[in-house]
Amino acid sequence: MTKQLKIGILNLMHDKLDTQRRFASVLPNTELIFFYPRMHYLNRLVPNEVAQTSKPLNLEQINTLDGFIITGSPIDQIKFQDVTYIEEIRCLLNKLNQLKIPQLYFCWGAMVALNHFYGIQKQILSEKIFGIYPHLIIAPHPLLDRLSQGFIAPHARYAEMDKKQILQNPHLVINAVDDNGHLFMVSNPDKPEQSFIFSHIEYDQNGLKDEYQREAVSYTHLRAHETAANL
């Protein structure tokens, strides 16, 4: 009987339950254990939907897992050092690097991991990369084996990692980019357990629409608050 894989996921997304549902859909027949950063809820109550479906991050429990995922997060415009739980993230990254279990880093998770492990800097973009784009595979990788040139995938982010620094780093390879040259995947051939993916490939058909509607509502509330403050 084949052993069921046990994968840990640090869920940093805004839509916690939808994110859990999406990962459960794309990783069937896998035991998924969702975690949240303890420092994110320091001195305040953990929301019920988080407390009931996730566990506080426990580095000792990582030893029992077959792999780990760090999701994206809508904080890509914030400097890494200003993220309230950044030290907890860095401790987790060090633990994963020590254990060498398979690691998937998505969007902001890929940004912070690439910065932590290789010192690659983040660059804020003049406008958000948002949409579904065709992609070019420029270096082979097992995760891309069944994809053809021109495969499509969604992107939704306000920042990009410095491609010049990546190209100058002898350990890193850019595996795929979209048709505008934006990063899709970066890896280190000497550390095959690490994969940095800048697309939200876990999104279902409503993922981008839901994100657009959330940001539209947030923008409307912000403008209303600014208007009221100036009355």
URRA-V140425 format. One record per backbone hydrogen bond with DSSP energy under -1.0 kcal/mol. NH is the residue of the N-H (numbers start at 1). CO is the residue of the C=O. If there is no record, write none. Layout:
{{NH	CO} {NH	CO}}
This chain:
{{7	31} {8	67} {9	33} {10	69} {11	35} {16	14} {19	15} {20	16} {21	17} {22	18} {23	19} {24	20} {25	21} {26	22} {27	23} {31	5} {33	7} {35	9} {36	55} {41	38} {42	39} {44	41} {51	47} {52	48} {54	50} {55	34} {57	36} {61	58} {64	61} {65	62} {66	6} {68	102} {69	8} {70	104} {71	10} {75	73} {78	75} {82	79} {83	80} {86	83} {89	85} {90	86} {91	87} {92	88} {93	89} {94	90} {95	91} {96	92} {97	93} {98	94} {99	95} {100	96} {103	193} {104	68} {105	195} {106	70} {107	197} {109	106} {111	107} {112	108} {113	109} {114	110} {115	111} {116	112} {117	113} {118	114} {119	115} {120	114} {123	160} {125	158} {129	157} {131	155} {133	153} {135	151} {136	177} {138	175} {139	175} {144	141} {145	142} {147	144} {150	135} {151	148} {153	133} {155	131} {157	129} {160	123} {162	121} {166	162} {167	163} {168	164} {172	169} {173	187} {175	185} {176	185} {177	136} {178	182} {179	134} {181	178} {184	176} {185	176} {186	196} {187	173} {191	188} {194	191} {195	103} {196	186} {197	105} {198	184} {200	154} {201	199} {203	200} {207	204} {210	206} {211	207} {212	208} {213	209} {214	210} {215	211} {216	212} {217	213} {218	214} {219	215} {220	216} {221	217} {222	218} {223	219} {224	220} {225	221} {226	222} {227	223} {228	224} {229	225}}
